[in-house]
Amino acid sequence: MRVFICEFVTAGGLRGQDLPETLVPEGTRMRDALIADIEALPGVGGLLLAHDDRLPAPQASSVPVGANDDPWAIWAGLAAQADVVWPIAPETHGLIARLIRLMRAQCAHVVACDLAAVEICSSKFLTAQRLAAMALPHVPTFRAAAPPPELTGPVVTKPDDGAGCENTRRWASPDAAPRDPDLIIQPFVEGTPASLTVLVRPDGVTLLTVNRQHLTETDGMLSLSGLTVGALGEDERLARLVPAVVAAIPGLSGIIGIDIILTPAGPVVVEVNPRITTSYAGLHQALAINPAAFLPEFIRDGRLPAIPHLPAASPVEVVLR
């Protein structure tokens, strides 16, 4: 079995523009954790990789993507050689959806959510609407161009299709925030920022870890400086919330992330990531199992192994900057 791991940022997706300081460390940590986990699986005969030639090659056989190269054409060629492809990309500008389409046109086995689910999750506004329709706890989300009059107090603005903390800013009030049609606006919710790493398979949903996010704020701009994978324990409210969120967005599959805020009244959903997130970098160590071993795409005989009883995760620090 040959596996192509295509992490958009490190694989040359930003060739032709400056590499962002925030995305390169996250992409590198996710990619390297995937490489280690996939190589440890029985039956994997080799990895296919590409890398932006401004970055170190992850392996000697990795294909460099230079200034005059078309990364999408290079990726298509590698996907055609693979038995399984695992694409990772930000939701920004529909990149993850485009990458999934490309990979599915070249390879029969792609570790990815259905495109309908990706479309919903790629818009924080649409995600909030879907969660509201299912009466699930979430951060109220509005178009920044027309915030409702009942929205008061500190607020946060961010791109509707942004990934992570990209261009996320806190404002003292809605009146201070920009009326940008590309942004959404949300009330600033006090609580503990966290994320859930979730395994979604045809036979059910498993909450793998509850991770504490470490956010920093500089002149109103919020950024993720790191996280502690498995730092927080599961409770009944999270156990009910996770399968309900997955059911609300049909087509989610594989290992996904759900960003939440833990408040005294309970957890509220911020967004849903239809892909692995930075928490994957510490997932294997936190669980003491290889999470990739439970994905259908890597099961050789077609029978899904049962999910073992998972003991409490051991906290693992993932430092980004």
VEXMAR-951709 format. One record per residue (C-alpha): y, x, z; residue in one letter. Coordinates in steps of 0.1 Angstrom, whole numbers, padded with zeros to 4 digits, m for minus. Layout:
<pts>
{{Y; X; Z}; 'A'}
...
</pts>
This chain:
<pts>
{{0000; 0000; 0000}; 'M'}
{{0034; 0014; m0010}; 'R'}
{{0064; 0000; 0008}; 'V'}
{{0101; 0002; m0003}; 'F'}
{{0125; 0001; 0026}; 'I'}
{{0160; m0007; 0012}; 'C'}
{{0188; m0006; 0038}; 'E'}
{{0219; m0014; 0018}; 'F'}
{{0244; 0009; 0034}; 'V'}
{{0223; 0041; 0036}; 'T'}
{{0205; 0035; 0003}; 'A'}
{{0237; 0038; m0017}; 'G'}
{{0251; 0003; m0017}; 'G'}
{{0286; 0016; m0009}; 'L'}
{{0286; 0044; m0035}; 'R'}
{{0320; 0044; m0050}; 'G'}
{{0338; 0036; m0018}; 'Q'}
{{0343; 0052; 0016}; 'D'}
{{0314; 0050; 0040}; 'L'}
{{0325; 0029; 0070}; 'P'}
{{0321; 0045; 0104}; 'E'}
{{0309; 0013; 0119}; 'T'}
{{0280; 0005; 0095}; 'L'}
{{0265; 0039; 0088}; 'V'}
{{0252; 0045; 0124}; 'P'}
{{0237; 0010; 0126}; 'E'}
{{0221; 0012; 0091}; 'G'}
{{0207; 0046; 0098}; 'T'}
{{0192; 0036; 0132}; 'R'}
{{0175; 0005; 0117}; 'M'}
{{0162; 0023; 0087}; 'R'}
{{0147; 0052; 0107}; 'D'}
{{0130; 0028; 0131}; 'A'}
{{0115; 0009; 0102}; 'L'}
{{0103; 0042; 0086}; 'I'}
{{0085; 0052; 0118}; 'A'}
{{0069; 0017; 0123}; 'D'}
{{0058; 0012; 0086}; 'I'}
{{0043; 0047; 0084}; 'E'}
{{0022; 0039; 0115}; 'A'}
{{0006; 0009; 0099}; 'L'}
{{m0030; 0012; 0086}; 'P'}
{{m0032; 0011; 0048}; 'G'}
{{0003; 0023; 0041}; 'V'}
{{m0001; 0050; 0014}; 'G'}
{{0036; 0060; 0012}; 'G'}
{{0072; 0050; 0015}; 'L'}
{{0097; 0045; m0013}; 'L'}
{{0133; 0052; m0002}; 'L'}
{{0167; 0057; m0017}; 'A'}
{{0198; 0073; 0000}; 'H'}
{{0235; 0076; m0006}; 'D'}
{{0238; 0113; m0016}; 'D'}
{{0267; 0117; 0009}; 'R'}
{{0242; 0112; 0037}; 'L'}
{{0211; 0132; 0047}; 'P'}
{{0179; 0122; 0029}; 'A'}
{{0155; 0104; 0053}; 'P'}
{{0125; 0120; 0035}; 'Q'}
{{0121; 0147; 0009}; 'A'}
{{0109; 0121; m0017}; 'S'}
{{0139; 0098; m0012}; 'S'}
{{0158; 0091; m0044}; 'V'}
{{0195; 0102; m0042}; 'P'}
{{0221; 0077; m0054}; 'V'}
{{0251; 0096; m0068}; 'G'}
{{0287; 0087; m0077}; 'A'}
{{0278; 0077; m0112}; 'N'}
{{0246; 0059; m0104}; 'D'}
{{0239; 0022; m0103}; 'D'}
{{0222; 0016; m0070}; 'P'}
{{0210; m0018; m0079}; 'W'}
{{0192; m0004; m0110}; 'A'}
{{0176; 0023; m0089}; 'I'}
{{0165; m0002; m0063}; 'W'}
{{0150; m0025; m0089}; 'A'}
{{0129; 0004; m0103}; 'G'}
{{0117; 0014; m0068}; 'L'}
{{0108; m0023; m0060}; 'A'}
{{0088; m0025; m0091}; 'A'}
{{0066; 0004; m0079}; 'Q'}
{{0061; m0012; m0044}; 'A'}
{{0035; m0035; m0030}; 'D'}
{{0059; m0047; m0003}; 'V'}
{{0097; m0045; m0001}; 'V'}
{{0118; m0048; 0031}; 'W'}
{{0155; m0053; 0022}; 'P'}
{{0182; m0051; 0048}; 'I'}
{{0219; m0058; 0040}; 'A'}
{{0249; m0074; 0056}; 'P'}
{{0258; m0110; 0048}; 'E'}
{{0292; m0100; 0036}; 'T'}
{{0300; m0112; 0001}; 'H'}
{{0265; m0125; m0003}; 'G'}
{{0249; m0090; m0004}; 'L'}
{{0217; m0099; 0015}; 'I'}
{{0211; m0129; m0008}; 'A'}
{{0217; m0108; m0039}; 'R'}
{{0194; m0080; m0026}; 'L'}
{{0166; m0105; m0018}; 'I'}
{{0169; m0121; m0053}; 'R'}
{{0166; m0086; m0069}; 'L'}
{{0136; m0076; m0049}; 'M'}
{{0117; m0109; m0054}; 'R'}
{{0122; m0105; m0092}; 'A'}
{{0104; m0071; m0090}; 'Q'}
{{0079; m0074; m0062}; 'C'}
{{0055; m0102; m0050}; 'A'}
{{0058; m0094; m0013}; 'H'}
{{0093; m0092; 0002}; 'V'}
{{0100; m0093; 0039}; 'V'}
{{0129; m0117; 0039}; 'A'}
{{0140; m0153; 0047}; 'C'}
{{0142; m0180; 0021}; 'D'}
{{0175; m0180; 0002}; 'L'}
{{0185; m0214; 0015}; 'A'}
{{0183; m0202; 0051}; 'A'}
{{0202; m0170; 0041}; 'V'}
{{0230; m0191; 0026}; 'E'}
{{0235; m0210; 0058}; 'I'}
{{0234; m0180; 0080}; 'C'}
{{0257; m0160; 0057}; 'S'}
{{0285; m0185; 0067}; 'S'}
{{0294; m0188; 0104}; 'K'}
{{0311; m0221; 0096}; 'F'}
{{0280; m0236; 0079}; 'L'}
{{0258; m0222; 0108}; 'T'}
{{0279; m0239; 0134}; 'A'}
{{0278; m0271; 0114}; 'Q'}
{{0240; m0271; 0113}; 'R'}
{{0237; m0263; 0150}; 'L'}
{{0262; m0291; 0158}; 'A'}
{{0242; m0315; 0137}; 'A'}
{{0211; m0307; 0158}; 'M'}
{{0231; m0309; 0191}; 'A'}
{{0224; m0273; 0199}; 'L'}
{{0248; m0253; 0221}; 'P'}
{{0271; m0231; 0200}; 'H'}
{{0306; m0217; 0198}; 'V'}
{{0328; m0243; 0181}; 'P'}
{{0339; m0228; 0147}; 'T'}
{{0368; m0238; 0125}; 'F'}
{{0385; m0226; 0094}; 'R'}
{{0413; m0202; 0104}; 'A'}
{{0436; m0217; 0078}; 'A'}
{{0436; m0251; 0096}; 'A'}
{{0426; m0248; 0133}; 'P'}
{{0424; m0282; 0151}; 'P'}
{{0453; m0291; 0175}; 'P'}
{{0428; m0294; 0204}; 'E'}
{{0420; m0257; 0201}; 'L'}
{{0440; m0239; 0228}; 'T'}
{{0438; m0207; 0248}; 'G'}
{{0425; m0173; 0237}; 'P'}
{{0407; m0174; 0204}; 'V'}
{{0387; m0150; 0181}; 'V'}
{{0390; m0147; 0144}; 'T'}
{{0364; m0130; 0121}; 'K'}
{{0353; m0132; 0084}; 'P'}
{{0332; m0163; 0077}; 'D'}
{{0306; m0140; 0061}; 'D'}
{{0311; m0109; 0081}; 'G'}
{{0283; m0088; 0097}; 'A'}
{{0284; m0077; 0133}; 'G'}
{{0319; m0073; 0147}; 'C'}
{{0335; m0066; 0113}; 'E'}
{{0372; m0074; 0115}; 'N'}
{{0367; m0094; 0147}; 'T'}
{{0400; m0098; 0167}; 'R'}
{{0410; m0116; 0199}; 'R'}
{{0443; m0135; 0200}; 'W'}
{{0462; m0150; 0229}; 'A'}
{{0464; m0184; 0213}; 'S'}
{{0457; m0201; 0179}; 'P'}
{{0494; m0199; 0171}; 'D'}
{{0492; m0161; 0172}; 'A'}
{{0462; m0159; 0149}; 'A'}
{{0465; m0156; 0111}; 'P'}
{{0460; m0186; 0088}; 'R'}
{{0436; m0167; 0065}; 'D'}
{{0413; m0189; 0044}; 'P'}
{{0386; m0162; 0045}; 'D'}
{{0385; m0162; 0083}; 'L'}
{{0370; m0185; 0109}; 'I'}
{{0385; m0191; 0143}; 'I'}
{{0366; m0198; 0175}; 'Q'}
{{0376; m0202; 0212}; 'P'}
{{0370; m0170; 0232}; 'F'}
{{0341; m0178; 0254}; 'V'}
{{0338; m0160; 0287}; 'E'}
{{0303; m0147; 0294}; 'G'}
{{0278; m0119; 0287}; 'T'}
{{0275; m0111; 0250}; 'P'}
{{0238; m0108; 0241}; 'A'}
{{0214; m0110; 0212}; 'S'}
{{0179; m0123; 0208}; 'L'}
{{0153; m0105; 0187}; 'T'}
{{0129; m0132; 0173}; 'V'}
{{0097; m0130; 0154}; 'L'}
{{0092; m0160; 0131}; 'V'}
{{0058; m0165; 0115}; 'R'}
{{0041; m0195; 0099}; 'P'}
{{0021; m0200; 0131}; 'D'}
{{0051; m0200; 0154}; 'G'}
{{0082; m0184; 0169}; 'V'}
{{0082; m0156; 0195}; 'T'}
{{0112; m0143; 0215}; 'L'}
{{0106; m0106; 0215}; 'L'}
{{0136; m0093; 0235}; 'T'}
{{0169; m0104; 0250}; 'V'}
{{0194; m0076; 0245}; 'N'}
{{0227; m0070; 0261}; 'R'}
{{0255; m0061; 0237}; 'Q'}
{{0282; m0036; 0247}; 'H'}
{{0315; m0046; 0232}; 'L'}
{{0347; m0026; 0233}; 'T'}
{{0382; m0039; 0226}; 'E'}
{{0411; m0018; 0213}; 'T'}
{{0444; m0035; 0206}; 'D'}
{{0426; m0068; 0203}; 'G'}
{{0399; m0055; 0179}; 'M'}
{{0363; m0060; 0191}; 'L'}
{{0335; m0036; 0182}; 'S'}
{{0299; m0031; 0191}; 'L'}
{{0295; 0003; 0208}; 'S'}
{{0258; m0001; 0215}; 'G'}
{{0233; m0024; 0231}; 'L'}
{{0205; m0023; 0256}; 'T'}
{{0174; m0037; 0240}; 'V'}
{{0153; m0058; 0265}; 'G'}
{{0180; m0055; 0292}; 'A'}
{{0179; m0092; 0300}; 'L'}
{{0151; m0115; 0310}; 'G'}
{{0139; m0146; 0293}; 'E'}
{{0144; m0180; 0310}; 'D'}
{{0135; m0216; 0303}; 'E'}
{{0168; m0223; 0285}; 'R'}
{{0163; m0194; 0261}; 'L'}
{{0126; m0204; 0256}; 'A'}
{{0138; m0239; 0245}; 'R'}
{{0168; m0227; 0225}; 'L'}
{{0150; m0202; 0202}; 'V'}
{{0125; m0225; 0185}; 'P'}
{{0152; m0252; 0182}; 'A'}
{{0176; m0228; 0164}; 'V'}
{{0148; m0217; 0140}; 'V'}
{{0138; m0253; 0134}; 'A'}
{{0175; m0262; 0126}; 'A'}
{{0175; m0236; 0098}; 'I'}
{{0143; m0240; 0077}; 'P'}
{{0132; m0209; 0059}; 'G'}
{{0139; m0183; 0085}; 'L'}
{{0110; m0158; 0087}; 'S'}
{{0102; m0123; 0098}; 'G'}
{{0122; m0106; 0125}; 'I'}
{{0157; m0121; 0129}; 'I'}
{{0186; m0119; 0153}; 'G'}
{{0205; m0146; 0172}; 'I'}
{{0237; m0136; 0188}; 'D'}
{{0245; m0156; 0219}; 'I'}
{{0269; m0157; 0249}; 'I'}
{{0253; m0162; 0283}; 'L'}
{{0276; m0185; 0303}; 'T'}
{{0272; m0201; 0337}; 'P'}
{{0265; m0234; 0319}; 'A'}
{{0238; m0218; 0297}; 'G'}
{{0235; m0198; 0265}; 'P'}
{{0256; m0207; 0235}; 'V'}
{{0249; m0195; 0199}; 'V'}
{{0275; m0174; 0182}; 'V'}
{{0256; m0167; 0149}; 'E'}
{{0222; m0163; 0133}; 'V'}
{{0213; m0131; 0114}; 'N'}
{{0186; m0138; 0088}; 'P'}
{{0173; m0102; 0090}; 'R'}
{{0166; m0074; 0114}; 'I'}
{{0196; m0063; 0134}; 'T'}
{{0205; m0031; 0153}; 'T'}
{{0182; m0041; 0181}; 'S'}
{{0153; m0031; 0160}; 'Y'}
{{0161; 0006; 0167}; 'A'}
{{0149; 0002; 0202}; 'G'}
{{0123; m0027; 0197}; 'L'}
{{0091; m0006; 0195}; 'H'}
{{0099; 0014; 0225}; 'Q'}
{{0110; m0016; 0246}; 'A'}
{{0079; m0036; 0238}; 'L'}
{{0054; m0007; 0236}; 'A'}
{{0040; m0023; 0204}; 'I'}
{{0047; m0019; 0167}; 'N'}
{{0065; m0052; 0157}; 'P'}
{{0059; m0046; 0120}; 'A'}
{{0022; m0050; 0126}; 'A'}
{{0026; m0087; 0131}; 'F'}
{{0044; m0095; 0099}; 'L'}
{{0023; m0114; 0073}; 'P'}
{{0034; m0091; 0045}; 'E'}
{{0015; m0062; 0061}; 'F'}
{{m0017; m0080; 0069}; 'I'}
{{m0043; m0067; 0045}; 'R'}
{{m0071; m0093; 0050}; 'D'}
{{m0047; m0123; 0050}; 'G'}
{{m0054; m0134; 0085}; 'R'}
{{m0025; m0132; 0109}; 'L'}
{{m0034; m0114; 0142}; 'P'}
{{m0026; m0134; 0173}; 'A'}
{{0006; m0124; 0191}; 'I'}
{{m0005; m0106; 0223}; 'P'}
{{0009; m0114; 0257}; 'H'}
{{0041; m0095; 0259}; 'L'}
{{0050; m0080; 0293}; 'P'}
{{0086; m0077; 0303}; 'A'}
{{0104; m0053; 0280}; 'A'}
{{0115; m0019; 0292}; 'S'}
{{0153; m0016; 0286}; 'P'}
{{0162; 0009; 0258}; 'V'}
{{0197; 0021; 0252}; 'E'}
{{0209; 0022; 0216}; 'V'}
{{0242; 0040; 0214}; 'V'}
{{0262; 0036; 0182}; 'L'}
{{0295; 0053; 0189}; 'R'}
</pts>
